[in-house]
Amino acid sequence: MTESLHEYSFIIDESKIHIKCDNKKAIKIAVEEIRRHREQLVKFIKKHPEFLFKLKPVANYANMPRIVRLMTVSSKAADVGPMASVAGALADIGLEAMLREKARVAIVEDGGEIAVFTEKPILISIFSSNTSLSSKIGFLLEKKDCPIGVATSSSKTSHAISFGEADSVTVVANNASLADAAATAICNAVFGEDIKESIRRGLERARAIEGIRGVLIIREDSSGLWGNLPEIVKVR
């Protein structure tokens, strides 16, 4: 059903945004909101450059912009640095803007981190550096799943900092900001020569992060699942 949706893509420095929605006006509003909040983040980082490099959660700052608050909360939940959630936070902000405009189907992707609301089933492909599975399976998202955030972290394909060895860690949460931060944290836990043990360690890490719904971990020829994931289907 996504063929009938309006689409818009744009790039702001490192942020690569792709939006789909049934409401053309809602896309315009979402783009404006994403640009505005990202600008606020850039200005904040100029005043607090340490925020950009922290690998652990940070204390609250005075007069934080909303995007910084979102990132701070998510990074604390996952015990990672706040920049681990920036792409998801921008996706959440875009989705919220479209929902205020009464969008019935709204999807915001920022570099693979996705925020979604839909009243009709849509398919989200899962990307992994494991070529036997990448873009060949996905989540079938329905209204009962939404709003939902889906984020993937990989030690092999992402430009972001990763200390793990997973081909991919895909997390589902109530919002994309938390999913983004959690995917980084879980991916960091998947390492070592014993592949199955590394996946078990990643699943244990996932269980410790409050607020996420579930996770799919892929490493070489092994995988692990935990939680309440949307229906996993083959992608044709």
N, C-alpha and C positions, 0 to 999 in steps of 0.2 A: 504493500500500500504506500510505500515511501516514494513511488514515482510521482505522485501528485503533489509532493511537498515542495515549497520554495526552498532554495538553497543559497547560501552566501559564504564565501571564504575570504579571509584576509590575514595578513601577517603584520605583527608589531614586534620588531626585533626578534627575540627568541620564541615568542608566542605565535603559534600557527593555529588559527581558529577556523573551524568549519561548523556551520549552523544549518539545521533543517527545521522547518516549521510549517504548519498549515496556515499561519497568519503572517502575511508579508510585513505588515506594520510592526508586528512583534519582533521580527528580525532586526529591523532598523533600531528599535529601542534597545534590544539586547546588545547590538554592536556599540551603541553610544555608552551604555553602562559598562561594558567590558573595557572600553577605551578609558573611560573616566576613572574607574577603580584601578586599572593598571598604572595610570599616570600618578594616582595617589600613592601607590606602592613604590614607584620609582622615586618620588619625592621623599618618601619616608626613609628609603634605603640611603639616600644621599645624606640625610641627617643622622642615620644610624647604620653605618656601613657594616658593622659587625653582624647585623641581622642576616646579611647575605651569605655569610660563611659558617654560621653556627651548625654543628652536626648534632646538637642536642636541643631540647626545647628551651625556649627563652622565657624570662619573666615578662609580665605585662608591662607595656610602656604607657606613659601618660598620653592621652589623646590619640590613641591608635586609630587609623582608618579602619573601616569595616573589613576590608580584605586582609589586613594584618591580624585582626581579631580572629577571623576564620582560620587563617593559617596557624596562628598560635594555639588555638584550641585543638585543632586536628593533630598538630605535631606533638602536643603534650599527650594526647591519647595514644599515639603510636610510639612515643619516645624517640623521635627523630628531629632533625633540624627543621625550622619552619619553611624553608624553601622547597622541601620535599613535597609540599602540598600546594604550591603556587598554581600549577596548571589546573588542578581540580577545583581550586577556589574560584578561578576566573570562569570555569565552566559553570559552576554553581550560580555565580552572579548573573551570567547570561541566561540561564534557565529561569531563575526567579523573575527576571525582567519580562520574559515571554509569558510566564504564567500570570503575571499581573495584567497582561493584555488579553487574557482569556484564551490563550493558545490551547488547543486540544491535543496536538502532537508537537513536541519541542525537544530537539536534540542539540546539545552543544559539545563539540569535541575540541580539546586543546592538546595537541601533540599526543593523542591516544587516550587521554583521560576524558571521560564522558559523563555528562549529566543528562538525565532523560526523564521526561514525563510523556506518557502516551495513553490515549484512550482506545487505541487499536493495536494489535500485535505488531511488533517490529523485531527485526533480527539484527543483533550486534555481533560482528565477527570478532574473534579473539586472535590477536597477533602474538606470535612467539618466534624466537630464533630457531626453534625446532621446526624445520621445514615440513616434516610429515604431518604436523598439526596446525601450523600457522594459517589462519584465514580459512581453515577447513572445518572448524567447529565454531559455534557461537552460542550466545544466550538469546532465547526467544523471550522478549520482554512484553508483559501485558500490563493492563491498568492496575491490577492488584499488586504489581511489583513496584509501582511508582509513588512518589519520585524516587529515583535510584541513581547512585553513582557507581561507575565501573572504571577501574584503573588498572593498568598493567605496568609492572616494573621488570626489567631484564638486566642481568649482569653483562650481557653480550651485545645488546643492540642500542641501549639507551645512552644519550649524552650525559645523563645525570650520574652523580657519584653512586656507586654500588660496591659493597664489600662482599657480596654473595656470588654464587656460581649457578643460579637457576637460569634456564632458558627463558622462563617467564613466570611471573607471579601475578595472577589476576584476582583482584579483590572487589567484592560487591558490598556497598554500604548505603546508608540512607542519603549520603551526599558524596560528591566526587572529591571534595577536599579531604575527607577522612579516608576514602578509598585510596587516594593518591599517596598520602602519608603512610598508610598501613602497608601498601604494596611495597614501598621502599624498605620498611622495617622488616617485613617477612622475607623479602628477597635477600636482605643482609644476613639472615639466619640460615640460609640454604647454602652450605659449603662443606667441603671435605671429600675425601676419596670414597667414602661409603655413601652412595647416592640415595639409597632408600632411607638411611638414617638422617641424611641432610634434609630430606623432604619431611620426615617425621618431626624434625626440629622446627622446620618452618611452620608446620601445622600447629605445633605447641605454641609458637610465637603468636600465631593468628588467634588462638583461643584466649590469649591474654590481653588482646586489644578490645576494649569495651566499645561497642557501637557498630562493629562490622558484622555483616550478615553471613559472609562465607568467603572461601578462597579456593582457587584452583592453582596448583603448583605443577609446573612441568620442568623436568630436568632429564635430558637425554631420552632414554626409552622408558622412563618411569614418570608417574604423576601421582598427585595426592589431592583429595577433596576434603573440605570440612565446611559445615554450616548449611545454611538455607540458601542455596543458589537458585537462580532462575533455571528454567528448563534448558538443558544443553542439547543442541541439535547440530546436525551436519549442515555445512554451508555448501551449496552447489556452485 
